[in-house]
Amino acid sequence: MSRVPVFILSGFLGSGKTTLLKRMLLASHKKGLKPAILMNELGSTDTDGQIISEGSNDILEKLLDGCICCSKKNEVVSCIENLLIQNPDVVFIELTGVANPEEVVDSITEPQLIDKLYVEKIITILDSENILEYNSILAADKVIVETNRRQIEVADMLVMNKIDLITSSKKEKIEKMIKKHNGSSPIYYTSYSDIDVDSLYVNLKPVKRKTMMIRIGKEKAVHHHHHHNQNSSFSRINTISIPIKQVTSTKVIEKFLKKWQPNLLRAKGYVPIKDQTLLMQSVIKRTTWEATNYEGDYYLVLIGINLDEANIKREWEQCLVVK
Ligand SMILES: Nc1nc2c(ncn2[C@@H]2O[C@H](COP(=O)(O)OP(=O)(O)OP(=O)(O)O)[C@@H](O)[C@H]2O)c(=O)[nH]1
């Protein structure tokens, strides 16, 4: 039996992983390949899974409410086994922004899976607009800084995304930083993760377990033991989910999000605005809105550094009263 190629999509919060995944899924469909997806999210709500499954019947497994590399290895393995039951031609694993790809490679090379799958590529997507600032924003969180660095070091391919938002001098600075950590893997420059996806499907062939382990420096790698807090989050980064019970406005939400800067790194959710439902996406200070066919419960998810859940929820209630 030939082994199924796996693409691992890594990269910090909001860098463009789901945007790339959507492109890869489209390309898979065009080529007649049957894709299977393992999505991992920090919170218990599943915005990315929703975005990906909108209008498609792809094979999808979700690992919610925790970082994949903190989940029990057998949980990850059984999710992948569930995907494989349906005989996909290619598997995509989208990690949370704070996951170390090495830990997932570790799961894929468990005895139950090693003969069935192989890692085709670890792709790390970088948010060019914010990546240089992250080093100072996250400076106090050594685990995250180290994870971000490992995401670059172990990547087979680096995607410098959001180049529409940066100057050429910033681009050079980022390149320099990338090359310091990974001088050998190619860098792709993209807007909206628009890489030549077709070229990724050429030369798919199994690699031997030993080779793979050496490539990612497995023998040397330090295994992180992430510390979960009561939000099942990671390190100092936590996730807060706020159910939205009434129609609101983009202005109210944007003002509310602004209150939690600079600790707020990422926010997303489905929100009732006037007579429609909008998908809200926010990365650092940039918030975008788009129409959606979503029909589930409305909510906002905030991901940030030591966010104070009680305070944030209280303030949200206040926002609604004051409106
Ligand atoms: N301006 C601009 N926005 C982008 C680009 N790529 C992605 N975005 C936007 O950035 C936001 C985050 O993109 P996602 O693809 O959801 O990022 P992600 O890495 O999957 O995010 P998480 O899974 O939450 O960590 C969305 O609003 C995207 O539309 C880009 O190249 N330029």
Ligand as a Chemical Component Dictionary entry (heavy atoms), coordinates in Angstrom:
data_LIG
# 
_chem_comp.id                   LIG 
_chem_comp.type                 NON-POLYMER 
_chem_comp.pdbx_formal_charge   0 
_chem_comp.three_letter_code    LIG 
# 
loop_
_chem_comp_atom.comp_id 
_chem_comp_atom.atom_id 
_chem_comp_atom.alt_atom_id 
_chem_comp_atom.type_symbol 
_chem_comp_atom.charge 
_chem_comp_atom.model_Cartn_x 
_chem_comp_atom.model_Cartn_y 
_chem_comp_atom.model_Cartn_z 
_chem_comp_atom.pdbx_ordinal 
LIG N1  N1  N 0 -3.966 41.813 3.892  1  
LIG C1  C1  C 0 -3.792 40.482 3.943  2  
LIG N2  N2  N 0 -4.581 39.740 4.750  3  
LIG C2  C2  C 0 -4.390 38.399 4.766  4  
LIG C3  C3  C 0 -3.395 37.755 3.992  5  
LIG N3  N3  N 0 -3.447 36.431 4.231  6  
LIG C4  C4  C 0 -4.424 36.243 5.112  7  
LIG N4  N4  N 0 -5.013 37.414 5.445  8  
LIG C5  C5  C 0 -6.114 37.646 6.402  9  
LIG O1  O1  O 0 -5.582 37.408 7.716  10 
LIG C6  C6  C 0 -6.591 36.818 8.545  11 
LIG C7  C7  C 0 -6.058 35.527 9.123  12 
LIG O2  O2  O 0 -5.879 34.577 8.071  13 
LIG P1  P1  P 0 -6.026 33.004 8.338  14 
LIG O3  O3  O 0 -5.752 32.300 7.062  15 
LIG O4  O4  O 0 -7.307 32.720 9.022  16 
LIG O5  O5  O 0 -4.837 32.808 9.361  17 
LIG P2  P2  P 0 -4.535 31.509 10.256 18 
LIG O6  O6  O 0 -3.074 31.381 10.310 19 
LIG O7  O7  O 0 -5.298 30.343 9.748  20 
LIG O8  O8  O 0 -5.122 31.973 11.653 21 
LIG P3  P3  P 0 -5.269 31.063 13.012 22 
LIG O9  O9  O 0 -5.607 29.682 12.566 23 
LIG O10 O10 O 0 -6.341 31.716 13.765 24 
LIG O11 O11 O 0 -3.978 31.125 13.697 25 
LIG C8  C8  C 0 -7.820 36.644 7.653  26 
LIG O12 O12 O 0 -8.662 37.756 7.848  27 
LIG C9  C9  C 0 -7.232 36.630 6.256  28 
LIG O13 O13 O 0 -8.154 37.051 5.257  29 
LIG C10 C10 C 0 -2.562 38.586 3.153  30 
LIG O14 O14 O 0 -1.645 38.141 2.467  31 
LIG N5  N5  N 0 -2.806 39.936 3.189  32 
# 
loop_
_chem_comp_bond.comp_id 
_chem_comp_bond.atom_id_1 
_chem_comp_bond.atom_id_2 
_chem_comp_bond.value_order 
_chem_comp_bond.pdbx_ordinal 
LIG N1  C1  SING 1  
LIG C1  N2  DOUB 2  
LIG C1  N5  SING 3  
LIG N2  C2  SING 4  
LIG C2  C3  DOUB 5  
LIG C2  N4  SING 6  
LIG C3  N3  SING 7  
LIG C3  C10 SING 8  
LIG N3  C4  DOUB 9  
LIG C4  N4  SING 10 
LIG N4  C5  SING 11 
LIG C5  O1  SING 12 
LIG C5  C9  SING 13 
LIG O1  C6  SING 14 
LIG C6  C7  SING 15 
LIG C6  C8  SING 16 
LIG C7  O2  SING 17 
LIG O2  P1  SING 18 
LIG P1  O3  DOUB 19 
LIG P1  O4  SING 20 
LIG P1  O5  SING 21 
LIG O5  P2  SING 22 
LIG P2  O6  DOUB 23 
LIG P2  O7  SING 24 
LIG P2  O8  SING 25 
LIG O8  P3  SING 26 
LIG P3  O9  DOUB 27 
LIG P3  O10 SING 28 
LIG P3  O11 SING 29 
LIG C8  O12 SING 30 
LIG C8  C9  SING 31 
LIG C9  O13 SING 32 
LIG C10 O14 DOUB 33 
LIG C10 N5  SING 34 
# 
